[in-house]
Amino acid sequence: ALVRYHLSGQEDEPDLPVLSGWRRDCVGDELLSVLRGELAAVIVSDEQGPRMQLVPRTDA
């Protein structure tokens, strides 16, 4: 539903649990930033092992 909202170009945010309360605080804003192309998902490997990290896009 979140991707469908983004692709539709609607300005009013839908009433989705991921966009309200603690869910928005935890992941909602970051998901919107990924959909807008502001953040990119990259794989980093360090002493903790490989993991995904969201980083600001430098090519946008």
N, C-alpha and C positions, 0 to 999 in steps of 0.2 A: 504494500500500500504506500509506503514512503517513496519508493522509486517511481511508482505510477504518479504520485503527486508531483514529484520533481519534474518528470518528463512532460506532464501536462502543461506546465508553465503557469499554473495557478499562483496567485499571490497570497491568498488566505491559506494559512497552514491548516491541514486536516486535524480532526480531533483523534489523534492516535496516542496510545499510552506511551510510546517511545518519545513523544514530544512534550510530555508533561511530567512535572514533579521530579522525583529522584532519577527516573529513567532518562529524562532529558539531561539532567546534571551528569549522569554517568556516561551516556553514549549518544544521546539525541543530537546535541550540537555538533559533535564530531562527525556523525553520519551525514548531517546536512553539509558540512564543510567538504567531506569527501565527494558528495554528489555535485557540489558546485565547482569542484576541481581545485579547491584551495589546499587540500591535504592529499598526500599520496601514501599508500601502504607500501612499506619496504620491509625486507627481511634483513635483520641485523644478527650477527653472531658475535658473542663475547663470552666471558667466563661463565655466564649463565646458560649458554647454549643458544641455538637459533630461536628467534622470536619475531613476531610481526610488530612493527612500530609505525605510527602515523606521524608524518613529518610534513612541514610546509613545502609546497611545490616551489621550485626555483625557476621553472620554465614557463610559468603561467603569466 
